[in-house]
Amino acid sequence: MRGGTSKGLFFLKEWLPEDPVARDRLLLRAMGSPDPFATQIDGMGGATSSTSKVVIISRSQRADSDVDYLFGQVAINQPTVDWSGNCGNLTAAVGPFAVSQGLVHAPENGMAEVRIWQANIHARIISHFPMRDGIPQEEGDFQLDGIPFPGAEIVIDYLDPCGASDSNQPVFPTGNVIDNIDVPGIGPVSVTMMNAANPAVFIHASTLGLSGTELPVEINGNQSLLAQAELIRATAAVRMGLAKDLEDASRNRLHTPKLIYLAKPTGYLSTGGVCVEAETLDVNARIFSMGKLHHAMTGTGAIGIAAAAAIPGTLVQQLLSEPRGQQLTMGHPAGRVQVGVKAENSGSQWRIVKATMSRTARRIMVGEVFVPNDVV
């Protein structure tokens, strides 16, 4: 299925081995990983971070949720499935998949609502999408930048994205809205580190000598720059308590935290050749995913940016003329994305009550994936 600007294989939990090691071995082979040639030519993966993903869905045992959703980021050239975070884009496809598989009752026509428990990050998500003749509607006129075809709008509400009640993770892992971290070979770097939908690390574009208008083709061939970005990300991961050292972060914690760099609004041409005007943006944003610059913007990255923008003192908020508490428009390589946030301040502590974003999703294929007998 495609969800947002990502694509992945969707499974019911019962279709896979119960043993996590056997499960991961099967998923890796199904996707064509690990592939030293980085093509995933012998599997279903698309050889990019946006197309090397798996989703496992099951009926939830929680009273406040309909389904449990587990996301895995499959490494392309390593034998690793990273279960540390969520995919905000594929979240858009979870509700329609659950209804199509008969896990959730939905109206014949009208709006369906699916309550999702995000098992990776222990968060509640509500998905709203239209039904037509008993089937999740896919056709529509909502245009998502980064996707060539319009579709039916799917509205996703992330409840308490910065402080999921079961996660026991503080919004700011160090207790600070800004930290200076000492990055080997680079020196002190100012960062904002947050748990917001996924763990995220925010820096100014100037930290990497960039403008915030770059496209993937300008970044992903620059191995020196990518190495610097990964050093910053890995150092922050250790500081956030997510990895024991730099090697652990780069080997076993590939998916999160995400590194995001930002700049004040500046116009540019998107990857599709469309002019993105500065006056239509609140901030320019670019995100690294699995060691490369993302072709658009991850869903959880967009939520994290909007959440950080709503909290005074963060590096994101400093780029804005004033704190944003309702809706933020950010420019990414493929165009724009908007996220609405509802923020509350109780004394000295800020809380993001809800973050809302719109996506589209579509079933691309239903069938069987074959793997060698020695994998099963």
N, C-alpha and C positions, 0 to 999 in steps of 0.2 A: 504494500500500500504506500501511496504518497500521503504524507501529512505535512502541511506547510511547505517549506523548501527542503524537506528531507524525504527519504524513501527507505523502506526497510521491510524485512520479513516479519510477519505477524503469526504467532502461534498461540493456541490454547495450551495452558500448562500441562494438560493431560496428554498432549501429543508428544511430549518430550520426556527423556529419562528423569527420574527423581534425583539421582545422584548428581550433584552440581558439576563434578569433574567430567562425568560422561556427557552431561548436557552441554557443557562448554565445548567439549571436543567435537560433538556433532554440529553445533552451531558454527564453529570455526570452519569445519570442512564444507558445510552447506554454503557458506559465504565465499569460500575459496581462499581462506587464510590458514597459516601464514604464507605469504607469497613474496619471495625475495625480489621478484621483478615488479612488485607493487601494482599488478594489474587485476588481481582476483579473477583471472581468466578461466579458472576451473571451478567457479562457483557463481553465486547469485549477487555478490557484491559489485559495486560500481567503482571501486578504487578511489573513492573520496570519502572524507569523514561524513559527508551528508548522505552517502548511499551505502555505508557499511554498518548497518544498524539492525538490531533485532528487538522484538517486543513480545513479551509473554503475558497473556491475559488469563485471569481466572475469576470465578464468581467469588465475591468478597464475603468474609465471615463477619465483617464489621457492620454494626447497625447503621452507621452514617454513610456507608458506601455501597455501591452496586457491584463494582468490579475492582480487583487488584491489578495494577499495571506495573510490570517490571521491565525496565529498559536496559539493554546491553549495547555498549559501543564496541564493535569488533575491530581490533587492530588489523591493519592491512598486511604488514610484513612481520608481525610478531604473533606468537600463539597466545593472545590475550583477549579476553572479553572483560571490559571494564564496566562494573555494575555500580560505580560510585555516584552516578548522577542521573538526571532525567533528560529526556529530549523534549523540549517544549514544542517543537514542530510536529513530531509524531504523536504528541498528545492529542492533536486535532483528529487523528484517525481512530483513536481508542474507542470513543463513543459509537461511531458508525460500525466499527468492527464488532463491538459487543452486542449491538442490536442485531446485526446480520447473523451472528452465531447463536442467537436465541438466549443470550445471558440476561438481557434486560428487556422488559416490555416497553413498547413505544406506541404512540397513537398511529392509526392508519394514515392520517394526514395531520399536519400541524407541526408544532415544535416538540421535539423529544428532549428530555433531560437525563443525562447519565452522570451519576455521582462516582467519581474515580478516586481510589486510594493509590497514590503514587508511592510504591513500596520502596524505591531507592532512597528517596529523601523524606519519607514519612510526611506526606502532605496531602491535603484534600483539594480536589479540583472538580469543578462542575462544567460539563460540556453541554452546550445548547445547539441543536441543529435541526433543520427541517426534514420532515418525512413526507413522502409522496407514494400513495398506494402501497403502504406497508414496507417501503424500502427507504433507507437513508438517501435523501436527495443529494446528488452530486452536481447537477447542472445549475448554473446561476450566473449572476452578473457581477459577483464580487471579484475584483482583480487584486491579486497578491503579488507585489513586486518580487521578481525572481522566478515566477511561474508564468509560462507563456499563455496559458489558457485560463479564462475566468471559471468560477465555480460557485456553489452554494456557500454562503457565509456560515462558518462555525464559530460561535462565540465561546471562549474559554475563560472561566473565572478561576484564578488561583487564590485560594483562601489562605490568608496569613502566610504569604510566600517567604517571608524573612524570618519566621519564627514558628515553624510547624511544631505543634504541641508535643509530638512524640519524638522529635529529633534531638532534643537536648543540646542544640547548637545555638550559641549566641549569634545575634545579627553581625556583630563585629568581633571576630575571634580573639583579637588582642585587647578589646575594650576601647580601641581608638578609631576615630573616623579616618585618620590619616596616620600612616606609619612610614618611617624611613628604614628600608631594608638594605643591607649590605650585600650586593650581588657580586660574586666572584668574577673578576676580570672587567667589571663595569663600574663598581663603586656604589655609593648611596643612591637609592631610587625611592622617590615618594610614591606611595601606593595607597589606595583604599581597598581593603580586603573585607568582603562581605559574604555571608550566607544568604543568598537571595535567589530562590528557586533552585539554583545550583551555586556552589561556591564559586566566587568570581574575584578577580584581581583587576582593578582599574588603574590605568596610568595615563598621563598626558601623551599625546602623539609626539611631542617634542622630545620626550625621553628617548625615543628611538630615532630621532632626527627625521620624523615624518610629519605630514601635514593633516592627515585625517581624510584625505580625498583619494587615497591610493586604491587601485583595483588589484585583485589577486595576481594578475599576470605581472604586475610590477614588484610584488613581494615574494611570491613563491619560488622564484628562481634565484633569490638572494640568500644563499645558505648561511652567510655570516650574520645577516639580519635575523633569520629564523633561529639561529643558535642563540643570539642575544635574547630574543623573545622567550625562548624556552628556559634560559637561565633565570630570567626574571620570574617566570611562572613557577618553576621548580623551587626557587628560593622562597617565594611566597607560600607555596604549598607546605613547606617545612615549617615556616613561621605560623601558619594557620593550624598546625597540628595534624595535617592530612597525610604527611609522609615523614619518614624518619630521617631521610637525607636526600640529597639531590638525585642520586642514582635511583632511589626508590620512587621518587616523584616522576622521573622521566621514563621509568620502566613499568611501574605498576599503577601509576595514577595519571594515565594519559588523558582521560576524558575531562576530569576536573582537578583543580579549579581552572576555569577559563580565563585567559588573559585578554583584556579589552582595552584598546587605546582610543582616546577621544580628543576632539578639538572643537573650538567654536565653529558655528555654521559657516561653511564655505561651499560655493557651488562647484559642481563637477559633472562630467558625463558618466552615466552608469555603464555597466557592462553591456547593456542593451542599446547604448548610444542615445539614451534619453537624458536631457538636461535636468539635473536636480538643482533647483534654485535655492540659494542660501536662505532667502526669506521664508521658505516653506519648512525650514528645519529649526529645531531647538538645539541640536548638537550633531556633530559628525561622529560616527562610531564604526570601528572595525574590530572584529573578534578573531582570535586564533583558535582553531579546532584541530586537535590531533596533529599539531606541528605545522599546520598550514593556515594561511589566511582564508577564512570562510567566504564562500561565494556570495553570501547575503548577510543574514544575521540569525543566530540561533534564537529560538523562542525564549528559552530561559535567560539568554544573554540580554535580550530586549527587556525582559521583566526586571532583571538586575539593574540595568541602566536606569530604568524609570524609577525603581525603588530608591536607588542611590541619589537620584536627582531630587527626590522628595525630602531628603534628610539633610539639614543644614550642616555644612562643614566638610562634606565629602568632596573628593576631587571632581566628581561629576557635577555636583551642585555649584561648585566654584566657577564652572564654565557657563552657567546660566545667569540671566539677569536677575532672577529671583527663584526661590524654591518652587518646584512644580508639584502640586498635590493632586492634579486631576488627569491631565493627558500630556504625554510627551511624544514629539515626533522626532525620530532620529534617522539620519541618512546613512545608508550602508551601500556596499558596492553595486547591488542590483536596484537600488531605489530608496524607498522610505518604508518605515514601519511605525505604527502608533501603538502605544500602550497606555491604558488608563489606570491610574492608581488612586486608591483612597487611603490617605495617611492620617494617623492620629498621634497627638503628642500628649502623653500623660506625665506632666512634670518635666523631668529631664530626659525621658525615654520616648523615642519614636517607634511607632509600630505601623507596618503596612497591613491594613485590614484586608485589602483585596487588590489584585492586579487583573486587568481584563485585556484580552487581545483577540483579534479575529484572524482566522485562518481558513483554508479550504483543504479538502482531503478527497481522495479517490481510490477505489479499488482498481488495481492495474491487472492483477492476475490471481486466479484461484486454482490450486493444483497441488502437485507433489514435487518435492525436491529430493533428488537421488544423491546418496552419498555411498562411498565404498563400504562393503560389508564389514571390513575390519574396523570401521569407525563406530559402528552401532554396538 
